[in-house]
Amino acid sequence: MVLDDLGSSLRGSLGKLSGQSRVTEADIEEIVKEIQRSLLQADVEVSLVMELSDSIKERALDEEPPGGTSARDHVLSIVYEEMVALVGESTDLPLEDQTILLAGLQGSGKTTTSAKMAWWFAKKGLRPAVIQTDTFRPGAYDQAKEMTERAEVDFYGDPDAEDPVEIAREGLEATSDADVHIVDTAGRHALEDDLIAEIEEIEEVVNPDRNLLVLDAAIGQGAKDQARQFEESIGIEGVVITKLDGTAKGGGALTAVNETDSSIAFLGTGETVRDIERFEPSGFISRLLGMGDLKQLTERVERAMEETQEEDEDWDPEDMLKGEFTLKDMRRQMTAMNNMGPLDQVMDMIPGLGGGLMDELPDDAMDVTQDRMRRFEVIMDSMTEAELEHPRAIGASQVERIARGSGTDEETVRELLEQHKMMSQTLKQFQGMGQGNMERMMKKMQGGGGGGGGMGGMGPFG
């Protein structure tokens, strides 16, 4: 995630305050230095870094912690509030008819972003259409067409046309019944005069409701000049930060937001069309500081369940809370988890499981987990219907046959059966649980600081 180094270093500094009732000036100096170091390394502009660190230092030394609040929690609260103020509000994107123009340099991820945004609007119940006007980059039309087909949204482009302005005009007419028009424009390797002139002409034709600047998270200090020129040319109402799934620093995007006096609209978190998040400042910073993001987690769970049910219409998730939990149910749950996106992102959203715990895991821990899930699926493919329905009846000879048929080993087959047993036992605790007890349990999970310890049996990665 963007600025991840800041999150890990801050958690280390704040951990030293555990058990203290008050903080000293030396404590605050150490924390502020960590913030300055991390933000500068992430390519955030110096003036922004100093403004943020000065505010944190002043508040931490002057404000008295509320009664019953530890020094650590008080400082954490101040850092959280000031960081939220730094990234600003989310760009206004009403769920109604609108036209959005995407601008940015070549390679920033505009074409992929156009399809992702269209997918996002489609999931909100609107009918979006992507209009591809890039006649400069070879393959732009094919890429856009393929991505929009994956997103299952309307698309317009003309691979034989040479005038992007005319493509934009004709695209609006051809997709006039769409609720949301997303116009993807051409980029260059640098801000050339012809790029600016072209995008100004397109803007005049499409008359967008808002212009979004698409920035690669690795843009660095170059974001400032880029943002200023696009702002002067067409005006920028929001920023989309792409490629946050890698090791990008991302601080340049914060500089761009400040330079254009705008805000962040979306975060691109992966390569597929569904790897996009609406930017929510509070949740974004909360995850960064290891505090989780239950709102985003809930949205992902609901979306994953819907997609899993679309793939398997016979499955009702509530059935898992009734009767016997089978290996078929476990496979469906694994499919739903895959639909939620990369596990490291999901873990970051769970209070007590993200943040510091993630820092302690090996770099390849999530890859190992994904591999384990895939091996489990292969093993289940080698089972009979009876074995999938009644896994407790599987004996030694069947384990040997399943391992041989799946190309795995008997130990891995037994791991799968043991994992199923754990999940079945956990789900039995939910069966017959009243609504009040369920709500109390959820509140306990959400509020517990070290939480997550009892959740290992809830998924196939425990």
N, C-alpha and C positions, 0 to 999 in steps of 0.2 A: 504494500500500500504506500501511497505517497507519504513522504516524510516519516517513514517507519523508524528511522534511526532516532528521530526526536522522541517517539513514543517509548522506545526501549531505554534510552538514556534517562528520560524523565522518570520512568518507573524505578530505575535504579537509584536515582537521587532521592525520590520521595520515600523509597523504602527505608532509607536511613533515618527518616523522621518518625518511624513507627515507635509507639510508646512514649513519645515526647508530648508534653502538654503545651509547650510553647516553642517557637522557633527563634533562632538567633539571626542576627544580620549575616553571619558567616554561612548559615544554612541557606538563606535566600540567595546570597551571592553565588553559591555553588550551583543552585538550581537555575538561576538566571544565566550563568555562564554556559550550562548545558544547553539551554534553549538557544542562546546566541550561536553557539558552535554548530548545533544541528541545523538551524535555519539557514545559516550562511553556507554550510556545506550543501544544503538542498537548493541553493541558488535563489533564495529569497533576497530581495533588495535590502541593502544595509539600513536604509531609513525605516523600513517596515520592521526590521528586526529590533532596532533600538527602541522604536515606539512601543512594541509589544513588551519587551523585557523591562522597560522603565515602568510601565503600568503594573506589571506583575509585582515588581519589587516594591513599589510604593504601596500597593494595596496589602501585600503580605505583611509589611512592617507596621502599617498604620491601623489596619482593621483588626478588631478583636474577634476571635473565633466564637461562634454561637455556643451557648451552653451545651455541654455534652459532646462537642465536636473535637476530635483530635487535631493536633497540629498538622498531621499529614493530610487528613481529609479537608481541612480548611484551605491549605495551600493548593491541593488538587482541584478544589472547587474554583479557586481564583484562576488557576492556569486554564481550566476548562472554559470558564466564562470569557477570558481574554482571547483564547484561541478561537472560540466561536465568533467573537466580534471581529477577529482578524480576517477570517474567511468570508464573513458577511452572510447576507441572506441568500436564499436560493432564487434563481431567476424565475420570474413570474411566467408560468406556462399554463394558462387556463385550458380546461378540457372542452374546447369549443372550436368552431371554424377559425382557421388561421393559416397564414403562410409564413414559413420559416426559411431564411436564406443562410446557408452555411458557407463560411469563408475560412481561408487558411492556406498555408504553404503546401506544396506537394509533399506527400509523405506524412502529413499530420494525422491522417485517418478520417478525412471528410466522407469519403464514399462509404466506408464501413459504418461510420457514425450515422449517415443518413438512413441506412437500412435498420440499424439498431433503434434509432429514435422512432422510425415508422412502426417497428414491432412493438415498442413501448406504448405508443398511442393506440395501436390496435388492441392491446391487452386492456386498455382503459375503455374499450367499447366504441372507439371512433374508427372511421375509415380513412387511413392515410394513403398518400401517394408520393412516391419519390420521382423527381424529375432530374435526370442526369444531363448536365449541360457541358461537361468537360470534353472538348474536342482536341485538347492539347496532349493529354497523356494516352499513349497506346494502351488499350485494354481497359480503360475506364468504364466504357459502356458494358463490356462483358462482365466485369467485376460487379458493377451495380446491378445488372440484371440477375446474376447468380445470387447475390446477397438478398435482394428483394424477394426472389423466389423462395429462399429459405425462410424469410420472414413472413411469407404469404401475404404480401401487400401489393398494391397497384404500383406499376412502374411505367415511366415514359422516357424514351431516349431515341435518338436517331443516329446510328453508327455511320451513316453516309453523309450526314449534314456537316457543314463547316462553320455555320454561324451559330454560336452558343446563345445569342440573344433571341434568334428566331426559334431555336429549340425550346427555350424557356416559354416564349409566347404560345407556341403550339402545344407544349406540354400542359400548360394551365387549361387550355381549351379541351384537350383530350381527356383530362382527368377532372373535369368540372364538377363531377358528382362526389368527389372526395371531400372529407371534412377538413383534413390537414394536408397541406402541400409542403413538402420539404425539398428545396431546390439546392442541389449539389453543384458547386461551381468549380472551375479549374484552379489548380494551384501551380506554382512554379517553384524552382529551387530557391528563389529569392524574390523579394518584393520589387518586381520590375514594373515599369510604367504601364506596359500593355496589360498586365494582370489587373492593376488598379482600374484602368480605363474600362476593361471588359466587365469587371464585377459591378462597376458603377452603372453601366448600361443595362445589365441584367436586373439590378435592383430597381431601376426606373421602370422596367417592363413589368416585373412581378409585384412591385409595391408590397414588400413583406411587412408583416406585423412586428417581426423582430429579426435581427441579424445576430447569429451566433458565431463566435470565433472558435475554431477547432484547433486545439494545441496539443502536441505530443508532450507527455509528462516530462520528457527529457529535454525540453526546449532550452532550459537554463536562462541565462541573462539576455539572450536574444529575444525573449518574449516581449521585453519592454518596447523595443523599436517596432517590432511587428504589430503589437497591439496598438501603438500610437498611430501608425500609418493607416491601419484598417479603421480605426476610430475616426480619424480625420476624413477618410474617404466615404464610408457608408454609415458610420455610427455602429457601435457594438452594444447590444443589450445583455449579452450573456456569453459565457465561456464554457466549452465542453473540453474536459481533460481526458485524453485518450491514453491507452497503453499503460494503465496503472497495474497491470498484472506482472510487469517485469521489475527491474531494479532502478527504474527511473526516479530521479530526485523529486521532481514535481514542483519545486518552489517557484520556478519561473511563471507557472500558471497563476500563483497568488499575486505575483508582480503585475501580470497582465490584467488581472481583475482590478487591481488598484489603479493602474494606468488608464483604464477605460471607464473607471467609476461604474463598473457593472457588477456582475455576480456570476456564480457557477451554476450551470443548468444541469449538466449530466456528467457522470463519471463512466468512462469505458474501462471495464475490468477484465476483459478477455477477448478471445477471437471469435466466438460465436455470436449470432445476432441477439441472443438474449443476455449477453454479458454487458449490461448497461444498468446503471442505477441513477435514479433521480437524486440530485445532490440535496442532502439534508444536513445543514451545518452541525446541529447538535449530535446527531447520530454519527457523523463522520469523525468529529473530534472525540466523541465518547469511545469509539472503537480504537482510535489512535492511542488513547490513554489507557486502554485495557479495561474499559468499563462496559463493553458490549453495546449492542444496538438492537433492542428487542423489536422495535417497529420494523426495521428492515428485515430482521429474521422472520417475523410473522408474515410479511409480504412474500418472502421467498418460499416459505412453507406452503402457504395457500396456493401460490402459483405452481409449485412443484406438484402438489396434490391434484390440481386441475389438469395439468399436462399428463400426469400418470393415468388419471381416469380416462382421458381422451385416448390414450394408447391402449387401455384395457377397460372397456366399458362395463365389464362384469364385476369390477372391483369397487367396493365401497369401503373407505378407510375405517368407518365405524364398525365394520364387521370384525376388525382385529380386537375390539373390546368385547366381543361376544364369542362364546364357544372356543374352539381350539385354534391356536395360532400355528399355521402350517408353514412349510418352507416356501410355498407359493406366496404366502403373505409376506414372508421375509424378502423374497426376491422383488416383490412389488415395492416394498419399503426402500430397498436399495435403489430401485429405478427412480423413486421419488427423490432420494438423496442426491443422485446424479443430476437430476433436473434442477436441484437447488444451486448448482454451480460448484466451483472448486472448494474442497473441504476446508482449506486454510481460511478462505473468506468467511465461510459459515461459522467456523470456530471463533473467529474474531468477533462475531455478533453475539455470542453467548457470554453473559456476565460470568466471570470466574474461569472461563475456558480460554478466552483470548488473552491478548496483552502479555503479561509476564509469563504465563504458562507456555504460550507459543514461543516466547524467546528461548525457553529452556529445551525445546524439542530440537532434534537434529534437523538439518536443512532438508533432508529427503524424507522426513517422517510422513508428510501428507502423501508423497508419491507412493511410499510403501503401503499406506492405507488404501489408496486407489487400486494398487496392484492386487491387494488382498481381496477387495471387493470383486474385481474381475475374475480372480481365481475361483471365488465362491460361485460366481455365476456359471463358469465353465463346469464346475462340479455338479451343480444342480441340473445342468443340461444333460448330464450322463445318468440321471436318476429316472426311475419309472414314476408313473403317476401315483402309484400306491406309496412309494417312498416319499414323494413330495408331500403327500397328504398326511402320512403317518411316520415322521422321521424318528420317533422314539422306538419304532419297531425295527430299525435298521441294525443288523447284526454284523459280526466280524467279517463273515464271508461277503456280505454286501458291500461293506466298506472297501474290501480288497478289490472287488469288481468295479466299483465306482471310481476308485483311484486309478485303476488301469485304463478304464474307458475315458477318463478326463485328462489323462496324461499328467496327473499330479501324484502326490504320495498319500499314504493312509493317514499320516499325521495331519495334513491339511484338511482332509475329509472330516476327521474327528474334531478339528478346530471349528469347522462350519457347524457341525452338530452341537458342539458345546455352546457356540455363539447363539444358535437358535434356542437352546435350552434357557440361556440367560435372558434373552429377549422375551421368551414366553413367560418366564417367571415374573419379569418386570411388568408385563402387560396384565398379568393376573391381578396385580396390585391395584390396577385401574378398574378392573371389572367390578361392577356393582358399587363403585365409588359415587357418592352423591355429588351434586353440583357444587354444594358449599365446600365439601372436602377437597374437590378438584381445584376450586379457586384458591383455597388456602394453600394448597401444595404449590400451585403456580406462583403465588406471591412469594412463598418461601424461596423457590428457585430463583426468582428474579431479584430478590433482595439480599440473598446470601452472598457475602463477599468472597468466600473461598469456594463457591458453588461448583458444580460440575463433577464433584467427586462421586456422586451417586448416579451419574448419567451414563456411565460407561456401558451398561447393558442395553441402552436405548437404541443403539445403532450397530451396524456390522463392523465397527472399527474400535470397539471398546477395549 
